[in-house]
Amino acid sequence: MIDLADLAVLVEAVQQGSLSAAGRRLGLTPVAASRRLAALEAELGVRLVHRTTRSLSLTPEGEAFLPHAEAMLDHAEEGRAAAAPGAADVSGVLRIAASVPFGRKVVTPMLAGFLRAHPRLRAELRLSDALVDVAAQGVDVALRFGELRDNGLVARRLADNPRSLYASPGYLAEHGSPTTLDDLRRHACLTVPGSTHWAFERHGRAVRQAVGGRFVADSVDALHQASLDGLGIVLLSEWNVRDDVDAGRLAPIGLVDAAVPDQGIWAVLPTRRFLPRRTRLFLDAFAAHLAAAPAPEP
């Protein structure tokens, strides 16, 4: 009889590109993952993959069997969900990747209630302003902003992400407030290293404006703090500065000839098939959490 755990190793190994990566996602050692794949091949009586120390590829028999393996895992997952639909039946580890400020200000508060609703579930939140390799690092869902450059990724748009220019009242009192794109040339703009332009929309078309300043940082939190300290103008998401705007520590800047485009908040997934129920529940709950957030001031 085919073991579903053996099937999971095959599917994950193909998706991740190696048995060791599959083992990390499934909580197995490389040796245990290799044994499970060998057991599946022995059960079927065929060799499913060619594997070396650095690569893994399907045999013709493996290519023919893979869709059936994925379907069996999908059906098993749906069957478990139908038989045990209660929240308490969701278990395992949910691994989420997000940027530092988004994870701290938006994801963590949502996870507190989500974990209370699912007492058998554990969450592992990995925060970094750098892009995470979802497949290689065993992440279930990565939360990102803007257009996705890798068309091979599986992505789901969760919500809008309104953004704007902001500066401290002290900076604006000393330097004035820009009203046009060209005005930004004469202001201190807070950017990441290597960034020389900001993207805007004008009459439905994308435009780029050259910007520069005396302070750059590879941390969104650092740029945010620099704007609070009066070092210049920053481009940030509304969710990141809502409290500062309400308290008068930052002021939004509107331009008469252009607007900052909405990047969207996206969930990036390692695969569309065999999506664990805990991941589906998180995505639905997080989208609802974002929808319930206070609307930005006009």
C-alpha atoms as one frame of an Amber mdcrd trajectory, in Angstrom:
protein
   0.000   0.000   0.000   1.264   3.458  -0.891   2.097   5.612   2.145   0.947
   9.238   1.875   4.070  10.361   3.739   6.195   8.747   1.006   4.165  10.567
  -1.644   4.733  13.854   0.165   8.494  13.345  -0.004   8.359  12.774  -3.769
   6.178  15.830  -4.433   8.192  18.105  -2.161  11.514  16.855  -3.546  10.422
  17.723  -7.090   9.098  21.132  -6.038  12.113  22.029  -3.918  14.732  20.487
  -6.190  16.365  18.257  -3.599  15.621  15.669  -0.946  17.267  17.740   1.780
  14.978  20.705   1.037  11.977  18.373   0.981  13.052  16.978   4.328  13.275
  20.469   5.839   9.728  21.254   4.761   8.403  17.947   6.058  10.434  17.820
   9.266  12.596  14.883   8.137  16.328  14.331   8.076  17.873  13.865   4.599
  18.387  10.173   5.400  14.752   9.703   6.431  13.542  11.533   3.310  15.736
   9.328   1.109  14.395   6.188   2.798  10.794   7.273   2.231  11.449   7.905
  -1.460  13.161   4.525  -1.753  10.179   2.874  -0.062   7.811   4.473  -2.574
   9.934   3.276  -5.489  10.032  -0.205  -4.008   6.253  -0.236  -3.585   5.726
   0.834  -7.208   8.534  -1.303  -8.587  10.000   1.542 -10.654  12.653   4.199
 -10.293  10.992   7.608  -9.993  13.935  10.007  -9.813  17.572  10.310 -10.790
  19.393  11.777  -7.815  22.940  12.895  -7.189  24.464  14.875  -4.338  23.529
  18.146  -6.074  20.539  17.511  -8.313  17.313  15.596  -8.662  15.308  14.882
 -11.808  12.322  12.725 -12.647  12.599   9.570 -14.691   9.961   9.062 -17.421
   8.100   6.853 -14.965   8.372   9.573 -12.332   6.992  12.197 -14.714   4.019
   9.960 -15.454   3.372   9.223 -11.771   3.839  12.738 -10.321   0.367  14.118
 -11.236  -1.238  11.088  -9.602   0.865  11.567  -6.464  -0.199  15.213  -6.259
  -3.851  14.275  -6.756  -3.720  11.632  -4.023  -2.238  14.124  -1.564  -4.819
  16.754  -2.510  -7.660  14.308  -2.009  -6.284  13.146   1.325  -5.975  16.735
   2.572  -9.505  17.567   1.486 -10.758  14.370   3.089  -9.164  15.252   6.415
 -10.663  18.737   6.242 -14.134  17.316   5.512 -13.908  14.783   8.320 -12.537
  17.257  10.877 -13.696  20.757   9.916 -13.309  22.196  13.407 -10.669  24.822
  14.085  -9.044  22.686  16.781  -8.192  20.013  14.207  -5.731  22.259  12.361
  -2.186  21.424  13.416   1.439  21.587  12.340   3.855  24.466  11.802   2.953
  27.451   9.623   6.093  29.203   8.337   5.559  32.817   7.232   8.057  35.300
   5.799   7.513  39.071   5.791   9.402  42.342   5.911  10.462  43.556   9.347
   7.963  46.434   9.763   5.050  44.588   8.151   5.675  41.525  10.256   5.939
  43.551  13.429   3.006  45.916  12.876   0.512  43.858  10.876   1.299  40.125
  10.826   2.152  39.573  14.491  -1.035  41.204  15.863  -3.112  39.080  13.465
  -1.282  35.871  14.435  -2.088  36.377  18.111  -5.803  35.916  17.485  -5.273
  33.300  14.781  -3.265  31.046  17.104  -5.841  31.421  19.861  -8.470  30.219
  17.367  -6.274  27.246  16.351  -4.725  25.898  19.580  -2.922  22.961  17.918
  -1.190  25.156  15.350   2.293  26.658  15.697   3.608  29.652  13.752   7.155
  30.527  12.741   7.493  34.127  11.535  10.692  35.007   9.666  11.302  38.738
   9.264  13.714  40.235   6.734  13.641  43.205   4.378  15.398  41.011   1.787
  13.406  38.737  -0.530  13.123  35.183   0.770  13.494  32.135  -1.480  10.195
  30.493  -0.595  11.052  27.032  -1.909  14.645  26.824  -0.711  13.908  28.019
   2.835  10.831  25.900   3.440   8.443  28.855   3.795   4.701  28.169   3.484
   3.765  31.728   2.539   5.776  34.913   1.945   4.013  38.274   2.191   5.290
  40.766  -0.381   4.432  44.053  -2.043   4.310  45.174  -5.662   4.674  43.457
  -9.000   6.278  40.028  -8.780   9.370  39.768 -10.968   9.463  35.970 -11.043
   6.532  34.859 -13.184   7.076  31.286 -12.027   5.908  32.108  -8.508   2.408
  31.277  -7.350   0.878  34.454  -5.931  -2.443  35.625  -4.527  -3.313  39.300
  -4.095  -4.683  39.828  -0.592  -5.364  43.564  -0.397  -4.491  47.014  -1.683
  -1.413  48.736  -0.283  -1.872  52.522  -0.471   1.398  54.439  -0.248   2.402
  58.086  -0.118   5.208  60.527   0.553   5.688  61.633   4.149   7.877  64.060
   6.084   8.033  65.462   9.581   6.395  68.844  10.291   9.829  70.167  11.230
  11.315  69.233   7.855   8.394  70.781   5.963   8.561  73.969   8.036  12.252
  74.371   7.184  12.256  73.250   3.543   8.680  73.650   2.388   6.450  70.972
   0.886   6.908  69.759  -2.700   3.819  70.079  -4.879   5.089  68.634  -8.190
   7.346  65.782  -9.254  10.061  68.190 -10.325  10.064  69.748  -6.843  11.445
  66.488  -5.449  14.790  67.243  -7.132  15.317  70.019  -4.589  14.429  67.950
  -1.521  16.228  65.394   0.614  14.654  62.050  -0.239  15.302  59.002   1.927
  16.051  55.950  -0.222  17.570  52.476  -0.172  21.151  52.027  -1.458  21.354
  52.065  -5.252  17.934  53.650  -5.711  18.035  56.765  -7.880  14.371  57.077
  -8.916  10.901  56.737  -7.415   7.982  55.396  -9.452   4.769  57.406  -9.835
   1.601  57.404 -11.950   0.497  60.307 -14.102  -2.731  60.133 -16.125  -2.668
  56.339 -15.867   0.916  56.026 -17.080   4.019  55.075 -15.121   6.668  57.773
 -14.710   9.975  57.845 -12.846  11.379  60.761 -10.912  15.053  61.153 -10.008
  15.542  61.522  -6.252  18.480  61.757  -3.906  19.558  62.805  -0.445  22.245
  62.599   2.195  20.864  59.511   3.961  20.280  56.016   2.553  19.578  52.744
   4.386  18.792  49.138   3.537  16.175  49.036   6.300  12.634  50.358   5.973
  12.568  50.918   9.730  15.710  53.059   9.486  14.233  55.184   6.682  11.045
  55.576   8.706  12.984  56.727  11.759  15.072  59.127   9.650  11.885  60.767
   8.404  10.648  61.167  11.989  13.979  62.801  12.846  13.528  65.375  10.070
  16.176  64.071   7.662  13.925  64.173   4.608  10.974  62.805   2.664  10.192
  59.096   2.718   7.951  56.895   0.564   6.092  54.433   2.793   2.928  52.368
   2.993  -0.043  53.895   4.798  -0.216  51.028   7.328   3.371  51.772   8.383
   2.825  55.443   9.279  -0.841  55.560  10.372  -0.006  56.111  14.047   2.597
  58.759  13.241   0.199  60.708  11.018  -2.565  60.509  13.645  -0.124  61.778
  16.301   1.201  64.587  14.092   4.715  63.191  13.901   4.527  62.825  10.099
   2.485  64.614   7.457   1.415  63.166   4.081   2.572  65.008   0.967   0.296
  65.167  -2.076   1.584  66.073  -5.525  -0.679  67.863  -8.010   0.761  66.152
 -11.085   1.360  62.546  -9.979   0.429  59.878  -7.443   2.282  57.019  -5.772
   0.987  53.730  -7.257  -0.618  51.062  -5.100   1.676  48.018  -4.976  -0.786
  45.549  -3.499  -0.150  43.073  -0.690   0.589  39.606  -2.084   0.944  36.115
  -0.676   3.637  34.114  -2.484   3.296  30.336  -2.240   5.696  27.501  -3.095
   3.002  25.562  -4.958  -0.639  25.771  -5.967  -1.211  22.065  -5.392  -1.040
  20.276  -2.053  -1.620  23.541  -0.188  -1.967  22.607   3.496  -5.252  23.493
   5.132  -3.444  25.600   7.720  -2.043  27.746   4.897  -5.455  28.194   3.289
  -6.987  29.144   6.626  -4.211  31.655   7.293  -4.613  33.287   3.878  -8.359
  33.680   4.325  -7.981  35.008   7.877  -5.187  37.400   6.942  -7.128  38.792
   3.976 -10.069  39.398   6.316  -7.721  41.055   8.823  -6.408  43.416   6.139
  -9.937  44.217   4.942 -10.928  45.183   8.505  -8.008  47.600   8.904  -8.875
  51.328   9.164  -9.214  52.998   5.768  -6.615  55.675   4.953  -7.682  59.284
   5.313  -8.582  60.943   1.975
